[in-house]
Amino acid sequence: MAATSTFTHARYVLGENPLTVVSFGLFFLLVLLAAFGPWIAPYDPLASDTAIKLMAPSAEHWFGTDHLGRDVLSRVIVATRLDLMIALSAVALAFFGGSVLGSLAGYYGGWTDRVIGRVIDTVMAFPLFVLAMGIVAVLGNSVENIVYATAVINLPFYARVARAEIGVRRDSGFAAAAKVAGNGNIGVLARHLYPNILPAMMVQLSLNMGWAILNAAGLSFIGLGVRPPTPEWGIMVAEGAQFIVSGEWWLAVFPGVSLMLAVFCFNMMGDGLRDLIDPRRRT
């Protein structure tokens, strides 16, 4: 019965908002390309052939070729894995760290709230992309450091949401009943309060996925991200921007459209995830 109820609820939510269906479809397409991209790509994304450089889109090369004769479609497909991996890793770190810090601050209050709040305010005091640039510039522009920098600038969003949601619910009736039943503070926080803030956190998580991809692409665009010749959407847009004036529009347009669709996908998934997880939507 529980499985049937969950399926019915999911079908209702998806049927109520067609854009949610589109966003989930794009998400599964991104996952498919990330998982099987090297095998799906029609050409080697690193193989260059100057004899066919700057070839316009054609039946042989659907997205054309770049200034080194590399197939743009293959590079766009293979780049999906790296961009999605950076975004997922960074958001997972930010989600875990931010939700833990915010939950502790919201539940215990007092000096715990003040200390954690000051740390979060310090991070938020900097322009976030500039802070990410500084972190990567100091640590070095490796994939790991891009993940850490992106996680740091996204952590305050989860901390603030968790703090606010836990603060509203910590004195509620069901939390008091859980304490009377013999649960300790950590048990009440982990088993009774935290699951109730997940709908709001899921919306933030989905939005941060789009921002994380944009952040990674932005760092690569200015030369502080992934290094060439590794296929990555930000690098491809940066390289293609040099040729737009001379008419080779496809070099920047196709990776740019891929980046736009990925951000659109995660932004639209937020509402769907909230409705699927929120217990109040099951009534």
C-alpha positions in Angstrom: 0.0 0.0 0.0 2.8 2.4 0.9 4.5 1.8 -2.5 1.2 2.3 -4.3 0.5 5.6 -2.4 4.0 6.9 -3.2 3.6 6.0 -6.9 0.2 7.7 -7.0 1.5 10.8 -5.3 4.5 11.0 -7.7 2.2 10.6 -10.7 0.0 13.3 -9.5 2.8 15.7 -8.8 4.4 15.1 -12.3 1.0 15.3 -14.0 0.3 18.6 -12.3 3.4 20.3 -13.6 4.6 19.3 -17.1 7.8 21.4 -16.7 8.8 19.1 -13.8 8.5 16.1 -16.2 10.7 18.0 -18.7 13.3 18.8 -16.1 13.5 15.2 -14.8 13.8 14.1 -18.4 16.7 16.5 -19.0 18.3 15.3 -15.7 18.2 11.6 -16.8 19.6 12.6 -20.2 22.5 14.4 -18.4 23.1 11.3 -16.2 23.0 9.1 -19.3 25.6 11.3 -21.1 27.8 11.5 -18.0 27.7 7.7 -17.5 28.2 6.6 -21.1 29.5 9.8 -22.8 32.9 8.3 -23.9 31.1 5.4 -25.6 28.3 7.6 -27.1 30.6 10.2 -28.5 31.1 9.7 -32.3 34.7 10.8 -32.2 37.6 11.0 -29.9 37.1 14.4 -28.1 40.9 15.0 -27.9 41.8 13.9 -31.4 42.7 16.9 -33.6 42.8 17.1 -37.4 43.8 20.5 -38.8 42.6 19.5 -42.2 39.0 19.9 -41.0 39.4 22.7 -38.5 36.6 25.2 -38.1 34.2 23.1 -40.2 30.6 24.2 -40.0 27.9 21.8 -38.6 27.3 19.1 -41.2 26.0 15.5 -41.5 29.5 14.2 -40.6 30.1 16.6 -37.7 26.7 17.7 -36.3 28.1 20.4 -34.1 31.0 21.3 -36.4 34.7 21.2 -35.5 36.9 23.6 -33.5 40.1 25.4 -34.3 42.1 22.2 -33.9 39.8 20.1 -35.9 38.2 18.3 -32.9 34.6 17.3 -33.0 32.5 19.7 -31.0 29.6 17.3 -30.4 32.0 14.7 -28.9 33.5 17.3 -26.6 30.1 18.6 -25.5 29.0 15.0 -24.7 32.2 14.0 -22.8 32.3 17.3 -20.9 28.9 16.4 -19.3 30.6 13.9 -16.9 33.2 16.4 -15.6 30.7 19.3 -15.1 28.1 17.1 -13.5 30.7 15.4 -11.2 32.0 18.8 -10.1 28.5 20.1 -9.4 27.3 16.9 -7.6 30.5 16.7 -5.4 30.4 20.3 -4.5 26.7 20.4 -3.7 26.9 17.2 -1.6 29.7 18.7 0.5 27.9 22.0 0.9 24.6 20.2 1.7 26.1 18.0 4.4 28.3 20.6 6.0 25.7 23.4 5.8 22.8 21.4 7.0 24.7 20.1 10.0 26.0 23.5 11.0 22.6 25.2 10.5 20.7 22.4 12.3 23.0 22.7 15.4 22.7 26.5 15.3 18.9 26.4 15.0 18.4 23.7 17.7 20.8 24.8 20.4 20.9 28.6 19.9 23.0 30.6 22.3 26.7 30.7 21.7 26.5 27.8 19.2 24.2 29.9 17.0 26.4 33.0 17.4 29.7 31.2 16.5 28.3 29.4 13.5 26.4 32.5 12.4 29.6 34.6 12.5 31.4 32.1 10.4 28.6 32.0 7.8 28.3 35.8 7.8 32.1 36.0 7.1 31.8 33.8 4.1 28.7 35.7 2.8 30.5 39.0 3.3 32.6 38.3 0.2 31.3 38.3 -3.4 30.9 34.5 -3.7 32.4 34.1 -7.2 35.4 36.3 -6.2 35.8 34.2 -3.1 35.8 31.0 -5.3 38.4 32.6 -7.5 40.6 33.4 -4.5 40.4 29.9 -3.1 41.3 28.3 -6.5 44.1 30.8 -7.1 45.6 30.0 -3.7 45.1 26.2 -3.8 45.7 25.7 -7.5 43.3 25.1 -10.4 42.7 21.4 -10.0 39.3 19.7 -10.2 39.5 18.9 -6.4 40.1 22.6 -5.5 37.3 23.7 -7.8 35.0 21.3 -5.9 36.1 22.7 -2.5 35.8 26.3 -3.6 32.3 25.7 -5.0 31.3 23.9 -1.8 32.5 26.7 0.4 30.5 29.4 -1.4 27.3 27.3 -1.4 27.5 26.1 2.2 26.0 29.3 3.7 22.7 28.8 1.8 22.1 25.4 3.4 23.2 26.6 6.8 20.7 29.5 6.8 17.8 27.4 5.5 18.5 24.6 8.1 18.9 27.1 10.9 15.6 28.9 10.1 13.6 25.7 9.6 15.0 24.0 12.7 14.5 27.1 14.8 10.8 27.2 13.9 10.2 23.5 14.7 12.4 22.9 17.8 9.6 23.9 20.2 6.8 22.2 18.3 4.5 19.6 19.8 6.0 16.6 18.0 9.5 17.5 19.1 8.4 17.8 22.7 6.6 14.5 22.4 9.8 12.9 21.1 11.7 14.2 24.1 9.1 12.8 26.5 9.4 9.4 24.7 13.0 9.3 25.8 14.9 10.6 22.8 18.0 12.7 23.4 18.7 16.0 21.7 20.6 14.4 18.8 17.9 11.8 18.4 15.2 14.5 18.2 17.2 16.6 15.8 18.2 13.7 13.5 15.1 11.6 13.5 12.2 14.0 14.0 13.3 17.6 13.1 15.7 17.1 10.2 13.4 15.0 8.0 10.8 17.8 8.2 13.2 20.4 6.7 14.2 18.3 3.7 11.5 19.7 1.4 13.0 23.3 1.8 16.5 21.9 1.5 15.7 20.0 -1.7 14.7 23.2 -3.4 17.9 24.8 -2.3 19.9 21.8 -3.4 18.4 21.8 -6.9 19.1 25.5 -7.3 22.7 25.1 -6.1 23.3 22.4 -8.7 22.7 25.0 -11.4 24.8 27.6 -9.6 27.6 25.0 -9.1 27.8 24.2 -12.8 27.8 27.9 -13.7 30.5 28.5 -11.1 32.7 25.7 -12.5 32.1 26.9 -16.0 32.9 30.5 -15.0 36.2 29.6 -13.4 37.2 27.7 -16.5 36.1 30.6 -18.7 38.5 33.0 -16.9 41.3 30.4 -16.8 41.1 29.3 -13.2 39.2 26.1 -13.8 39.8 22.9 -15.6 42.8 23.1 -17.9 42.7 22.5 -21.6 42.6 20.2 -23.5 40.1 18.6 -21.1 36.6 18.9 -22.5 34.6 21.3 -20.3 31.7 23.5 -21.2 33.3 26.7 -19.7 36.6 26.2 -21.6 34.7 25.5 -24.8 32.7 28.7 -24.5 35.9 30.7 -23.8 37.7 29.2 -26.8 34.7 29.6 -29.0 34.1 33.3 -28.0 37.3 34.2 -29.9 35.8 33.0 -33.2 32.3 34.4 -33.0 33.3 37.7 -34.8 34.8 35.7 -37.7 31.5 33.7 -38.0 32.3 30.4 -36.4 29.3 30.7 -34.0 29.0 27.0 -33.3 32.1 26.8 -31.2 30.5 28.8 -28.4 26.8 28.3 -29.0 26.5 24.5 -28.6 28.4 24.2 -25.3 26.7 27.4 -24.1 23.2 25.9 -24.9 24.3 22.7 -23.1 25.2 24.8 -20.0 21.9 26.7 -20.2 19.8 23.5 -20.4 21.7 22.0 -17.5 21.0 25.1 -15.3 17.3 25.2 -16.5 17.0 21.5 -15.6 18.1 21.9 -12.0 16.2 25.1 -11.4 13.0 23.5 -12.6 13.6 20.3 -10.6 13.5 22.2 -7.3 9.7 22.6 -7.3 9.2 19.0 -8.3 11.5 17.7 -5.6 9.8 19.8 -3.0 6.3 18.5 -3.9 7.5 14.9 -4.1 9.2 15.0 -0.6 6.9 17.3 1.3 4.5 15.1 3.5 1.8 17.8 3.4 1.4 17.3 -0.4 0.3 13.7 0.3 -3.0 14.7 1.9 
